[in-house]
Every structure is written in structure tokens, then in C-alpha cells.
Amino acid sequence: MSREIRIDRLSGRSVYDSAGRKVGRIRELLGEIERPGSGEYVVREFHISTGGLLESLTGVQFARVFAERSGRRANRVVVDWRDLDLSNPERPLLRRPLAEIARPIPDR
């Protein structure tokens, strides 16, 4: 079953685990055109930021540079669309623990 949700309702939204703990924020959505010429897009994966306060205050790019210079990895992960429950777009929930489903974002 397909469902339409406006991207601006999801971008930046906090994501929670099944226990109600905040695990990060949706920073990017990766999609593709469903049918050429239709103008319909389907989201395939979500990029979740788990960087916390530093990223919220300074932005993604600064937090990434800071993490790299301090010898840490940037805290962003990819979550497949099937692993995110969007029945309430105001409060997206992970269907499984983040450690089981997340994979690192490839370097660009």
C-alpha cells in the first residue's frame, strides 16, 4: 500500500526507537522516480543523523568536519524505508533497534 507524505513534514524530524528514546533526526531522503513522466517519487532510504546537540547548533557540515578533525566518524547512518514506521509522520519510529538496521553513509 502506498502513502503520500510531504517531504517537508519529515526532513529534520526526530526519530525514536520502540522504547520512545530519540535516536536522531532525518537529515536526507533518497528516492527515485516511480514511473518516468509521472512526477511521482518513492523514498528508498533515510539518512539519520545521530550527532546530537553539536550538529543541531552548528549544522551538518561543521559537525562532520569537527568529527573528522577530532578523529571521530560523523554520526550519520542509512536506514531502509521498510525500517521506519511513518504511520505518525510527526513522530517516526524505528521498527527494529538502530544497531541492527543502520549502515554507514558512504563517503561522497
C-alpha positions in Angstrom: 0.0 0.0 0.0 1.4 3.4 -0.9 1.0 6.5 1.1 1.8 10.1 0.3 3.7 12.2 2.9 5.2 15.6 2.1 8.9 15.6 2.4 8.9 18.8 4.3 7.0 17.1 7.1 9.8 14.5 7.5 13.0 16.4 7.0 14.6 17.3 10.3 12.0 15.3 12.2 13.3 13.4 15.3 13.3 9.6 15.1 12.5 7.4 18.0 13.1 3.8 18.9 10.4 1.4 20.2 11.2 2.4 23.8 10.5 6.1 23.0 14.1 7.2 23.1 15.3 9.7 20.5 17.9 8.1 18.2 18.5 11.0 15.8 16.9 13.2 13.1 16.0 12.6 9.5 18.5 14.7 7.5 18.1 13.4 4.0 15.8 11.2 2.0 17.0 9.2 -1.0 14.3 8.4 -3.6 13.8 7.6 -7.2 11.2 8.4 -9.8 8.5 5.7 -9.7 7.3 6.0 -13.3 9.1 8.3 -15.8 7.0 11.3 -16.6 4.6 10.7 -13.6 6.4 13.2 -11.3 5.9 10.6 -8.5 8.9 9.7 -6.3 9.4 6.8 -3.9 11.7 7.1 -0.9 14.1 4.2 -0.7 16.2 5.2 2.3 16.5 7.7 5.1 19.8 9.3 6.3 19.5 9.7 10.0 21.8 12.0 12.0 22.7 10.8 15.4 25.1 13.7 16.0 23.1 15.4 18.7 23.5 18.9 20.1 26.7 19.8 18.2 25.0 19.1 14.9 21.8 20.9 15.8 23.7 24.0 16.9 26.3 24.2 14.2 24.9 22.3 11.2 25.8 19.1 9.5 28.9 20.3 7.6 30.6 21.8 10.7 29.8 18.8 12.8 31.2 16.5 10.2 34.5 18.5 9.9 34.8 18.7 13.6 34.3 14.9 14.0 36.8 14.2 11.3 39.4 16.5 12.8 39.0 15.1 16.2 39.5 11.6 14.9 35.8 10.5 15.1 33.4 9.4 12.5 30.5 11.6 11.5 27.4 10.1 13.1 25.1 9.6 10.2 23.6 6.4 9.1 21.3 5.0 6.4 18.0 3.3 7.3 16.0 1.5 4.7 12.4 2.8 4.2 11.0 -0.5 5.4 12.6 0.0 8.9 10.9 3.3 9.6 7.3 3.5 10.7 5.7 6.6 9.4 2.1 6.0 10.5 2.5 9.2 12.5 4.8 11.4 10.4 5.2 13.8 13.4 6.9 11.0 15.3 8.7 8.5 13.1 9.6 5.2 14.8 12.2 2.6 14.1 10.7 -0.8 13.6 13.9 -2.5 14.9 16.9 -1.4 17.0 19.1 1.1 15.2 22.2 -1.1 15.8 20.5 -3.9 13.7 19.4 -1.9 10.7 21.7 1.1 10.3 24.6 1.1 7.9 27.2 3.9 7.4 26.7 6.5 4.8 29.3 6.0 2.0 31.8 8.9 1.6 30.9 11.3 -1.1 
